[in-house]
């Protein structure tokens, strides 16, 4: 039991940490800030985009298990946006609708002036929070959405297989979801991968470690951001297939893991890995380190929390 309640350590992987942005970086650059779980802030100096935007991080996995009702914490969200240097966002994009991805997205949109761009389930989270319909857009997979120099394409994907049901009664949020509600009321909805094209380079954000065979054929991405949440509990053949479908298919030269931190702890505290009882993310990180080490031309990289890191310049 002691082992199950323990956590893997990040220490063996600190050698993969990216260096924060230098003030001497080129005028033209595309940067990213990692803000926990799968929340990523992209900026090219003119346009800012946010994946997911989850900051409230209600404490304790026991709350989730017991169904204690939760809601966005507006003050925490405000502090986190300020710390990340966010003044205005063009879009906030939850890549699926579980609470640790989409719960805060409508309040992030309200505070930043962004459009909430995602599935119908994510739209219903926005509607339940009272976000104006003018700030909500349901995506059409395969279409291109333009924000400044960023061209975005949403590709249908799936959630990583889980050992327990993490949605209550179905998979779609079919009507406005008015918090406070239980964590499991944030049903998964449609899961997406997001392909990002920019004059400086191409990216893929894969927000859950599921996959649709062949869905990414024909797409290239120099950098892949890959969620590893739940991956440790899958079979080796599943891990190998995911890596092939997402990393090898896109021809990535850089691989950045996401969704390994304990998302019930405040983001303003130093991050810790998810307890082994729920997800032994050390297994997943070791798998990616092994694969990257065996593949010439592929670098594994971890992002520091809060710090801006140059992706392309």
C-alpha positions in Angstrom: 0.0 0.0 0.0 2.9 2.4 0.8 4.2 2.0 -2.7 0.7 2.7 -4.2 0.4 5.9 -2.2 4.0 7.0 -3.2 4.9 9.0 -6.3 7.5 8.6 -9.0 10.1 11.4 -9.0 10.9 13.9 -11.7 14.5 13.9 -10.7 15.7 11.3 -13.3 14.1 13.4 -16.0 15.4 16.8 -15.1 18.1 16.4 -17.7 15.4 16.8 -20.3 14.1 20.1 -19.0 14.1 22.9 -21.6 15.8 26.1 -20.8 13.6 29.2 -20.2 13.5 31.8 -22.9 16.4 34.2 -23.0 15.7 37.9 -23.4 18.1 37.8 -26.3 15.9 35.5 -28.4 15.1 36.5 -31.9 12.4 39.0 -32.7 10.4 36.4 -34.6 9.8 33.5 -32.3 7.0 31.1 -31.2 7.0 30.4 -27.5 5.1 28.1 -25.1 4.4 28.1 -21.4 3.5 24.9 -19.6 0.8 25.5 -17.0 0.2 22.0 -15.7 -1.8 19.0 -17.0 -2.3 19.8 -20.7 -2.6 23.6 -20.4 -0.3 25.2 -22.8 0.0 28.9 -23.7 1.3 29.6 -27.2 2.4 33.1 -28.4 4.2 34.5 -31.4 4.3 38.0 -29.9 1.1 39.0 -31.7 -1.4 36.2 -31.0 -1.9 34.2 -27.8 -3.7 30.8 -27.7 -4.4 28.6 -24.7 -5.0 24.9 -24.7 -7.5 23.8 -22.0 -6.8 26.5 -19.3 -7.3 24.4 -16.2 -6.1 26.3 -13.0 -8.6 25.6 -10.2 -7.2 22.1 -9.4 -9.6 21.3 -6.5 -7.6 19.5 -3.8 -7.5 15.8 -3.3 -8.4 12.7 -5.4 -10.8 11.8 -2.6 -13.0 14.7 -3.7 -13.3 13.1 -7.1 -14.0 9.7 -5.7 -16.7 11.0 -3.4 -18.2 13.2 -6.0 -17.8 16.4 -3.9 -19.2 19.3 -6.1 -16.7 21.7 -7.6 -16.7 24.8 -9.7 -14.1 27.2 -11.2 -12.3 29.5 -8.7 -12.3 32.9 -10.4 -9.6 34.3 -8.1 -7.2 31.4 -8.7 -7.8 31.7 -12.5 -7.1 35.4 -12.4 -3.9 35.0 -10.4 -2.6 32.2 -12.7 -3.4 34.2 -15.9 -1.5 37.2 -14.5 1.4 35.0 -13.5 1.6 33.6 -17.0 1.5 37.1 -18.4 -1.8 36.7 -20.1 -3.6 40.0 -20.9 -5.7 38.9 -23.9 -6.2 35.6 -25.6 -7.6 34.9 -29.1 -8.9 31.4 -28.2 -9.1 28.9 -25.4 -9.4 25.3 -26.7 -10.2 22.4 -24.4 -9.3 19.2 -26.3 -11.9 17.2 -24.4 -14.4 18.0 -21.7 -13.2 16.3 -18.5 -13.0 18.7 -15.6 -9.2 18.7 -15.5 -9.2 20.1 -19.1 -12.4 22.1 -19.6 -13.9 23.2 -16.3 -12.2 26.5 -16.2 -12.2 27.3 -19.9 -15.3 29.5 -19.9 -14.0 31.6 -17.1 -10.6 31.9 -18.8 -12.5 33.1 -21.9 -14.5 35.6 -19.9 -11.5 37.1 -18.2 -9.3 37.2 -21.4 -11.9 38.0 -24.1 -11.1 34.7 -25.9 -13.5 32.5 -27.9 -14.1 29.1 -26.4 -13.4 26.7 -29.2 -14.2 23.0 -28.8 -16.8 20.3 -28.9 -20.5 20.6 -28.2 -19.9 19.2 -24.7 -17.3 21.9 -24.1 -19.8 24.5 -25.5 -22.3 23.3 -22.9 -19.8 23.9 -20.2 -19.5 27.4 -21.4 -23.2 27.9 -21.6 -23.7 26.6 -18.1 -21.2 29.1 -16.9 -23.1 31.9 -18.6 -20.5 32.6 -21.3 -22.1 34.6 -24.1 -22.9 32.6 -27.2 -20.8 35.0 -29.2 -17.7 33.7 -27.4 -18.5 30.0 -28.1 -17.7 28.2 -31.2 -18.2 24.4 -31.9 -15.5 23.1 -34.1 -15.8 21.1 -37.3 -13.0 18.5 -37.5 -10.8 19.0 -40.5 -11.7 22.6 -41.0 -9.0 25.3 -40.6 -9.4 28.0 -38.0 -7.2 31.1 -38.4 -5.9 33.3 -35.5 -3.3 35.7 -36.7 -0.5 33.5 -38.2 -1.8 30.4 -36.4 -3.7 27.9 -38.6 -5.5 25.3 -36.4 -7.0 22.0 -37.4 -8.9 19.7 -35.0 -8.6 16.0 -35.7 -11.0 13.5 -34.0 -9.2 11.3 -31.5 -10.1 9.1 -28.5 -9.4 9.1 -24.8 -6.8 6.8 -23.3 -8.5 3.6 -22.1 -9.1 3.9 -18.3 -9.4 1.2 -15.7 -12.4 2.9 -14.1 -15.2 5.0 -15.6 -14.4 8.7 -15.3 -17.6 10.0 -16.8 -21.0 9.7 -15.2 -23.8 8.3 -17.4 -22.6 8.5 -21.1 -19.9 10.5 -22.8 -21.6 13.7 -23.9 -22.7 16.8 -22.0 -26.0 17.3 -23.7 -27.3 20.5 -22.0 -25.7 23.5 -20.2 -23.7 22.2 -17.2 -24.2 24.6 -14.3 -21.6 24.3 -11.5 -21.1 23.4 -8.8 -21.3 19.8 -10.0 -19.5 16.5 -9.3 -16.2 16.0 -11.2 -17.6 13.0 -13.1 -20.4 15.3 -14.5 -17.7 16.7 -16.8 -18.1 14.0 -19.4 -15.4 13.4 -21.9 -17.3 14.7 -25.0 -15.4 14.5 -28.3 -11.6 14.2 -28.0 -9.4 16.0 -30.4 -5.8 16.3 -31.5 -4.9 19.8 -32.5 -2.6 20.4 -35.5 -1.0 23.9 -35.5 0.7 25.4 -38.5 2.6 28.7 -38.2 5.2 30.3 -40.5 7.8 29.4 -38.0 7.0 25.7 -37.6 4.4 23.0 -37.1 3.0 21.5 -33.9 0.7 18.7 -32.7 -1.0 18.8 -29.3 -2.3 15.3 -28.4 -4.3 15.9 -25.2 -5.1 12.3 -24.3 -3.1 9.2 -24.9 -5.8 7.6 -27.1 -5.6 7.4 -30.9 -7.7 6.7 -34.0 -5.6 4.5 -36.3 -4.6 6.4 -39.4 -6.1 9.7 -38.3 -2.9 11.6 -38.5 -1.7 10.1 -41.8 -0.4 12.9 -44.1 0.1 15.4 -41.3 3.6 16.5 -40.3 4.6 18.1 -37.0 8.1 19.1 -35.9 7.0 19.1 -32.3 4.5 16.8 -30.7 3.0 17.5 -27.2 1.8 14.1 -26.0 -0.4 13.4 -22.9 0.9 10.5 -20.9 -2.0 10.5 -18.4 -3.3 6.9 -18.0 -0.7 5.5 -20.4 1.1 3.5 -17.7 -1.8 1.1 -17.3 -1.9 0.1 -20.9 -0.1 -2.9 -22.5 3.3 -2.5 -24.1 1.7 -3.1 -27.6 -0.7 -0.2 -27.0 2.2 2.1 -26.0 4.1 1.1 -29.1 1.1 1.7 -31.4 0.4 5.1 -29.8 4.0 6.1 -30.3 3.9 5.0 -34.0 0.5 6.6 -34.7 1.3 10.0 -33.1 5.1 10.5 -33.1 6.5 8.5 -36.0 3.6 9.2 -38.3 4.0 13.0 -38.0 7.8 12.8 -38.3 8.4 14.8 -35.1 11.9 15.8 -34.1 10.9 16.9 -30.6 8.6 15.1 -28.2 7.2 16.9 -25.1 5.1 14.9 -22.5 2.1 16.4 -20.8 -0.4 15.3 -18.1 2.0 13.8 -15.6 1.5 16.2 -12.7 -0.9 15.8 -9.8 -3.7 18.0 -11.0 -5.4 18.2 -7.5 -2.6 20.2 -6.1 -2.5 24.0 -6.5 -0.5 25.0 -9.5 1.1 27.8 -7.4 2.9 25.0 -5.4 5.8 23.0 -6.8 4.4 20.2 -9.0 4.4 16.6 -8.0 3.7 13.5 -10.1 0.4 11.7 -9.9 0.4 9.0 -7.1 1.2 5.5 -8.3 -2.2 4.3 -7.0 -3.8 6.3 -9.9 -1.1 6.4 -12.5 2.5 5.5 -12.4 3.6 8.2 -14.8 7.3 7.3 -14.2 6.6 4.2 -16.3 5.3 6.3 -19.1 8.1 8.8 -19.0 10.6 6.0 -19.0 8.9 4.5 -22.0 9.2 7.8 -23.9 12.8 8.2 -22.9 13.6 4.7 -24.2 11.8 5.3 -27.5 13.4 8.7 -28.0 16.8 7.4 -27.2 16.4 4.7 -29.8 15.2 7.0 -32.5 17.8 9.2 -34.2 16.7 12.7 -34.7 14.1 12.7 -31.9 14.7 14.7 -28.8 12.6 14.2 -25.6 12.0 17.5 -23.7 10.2 18.5 -20.5 8.9 22.0 -20.0 9.3 23.9 -16.8 6.1 25.2 -15.2 5.3 28.9 -15.8 8.5 29.7 -17.7 8.3 30.8 -21.3 10.3 28.5 -23.7 11.1 29.1 -27.3 9.7 26.5 -29.7 10.7 28.1 -33.0 12.7 31.2 -34.0 
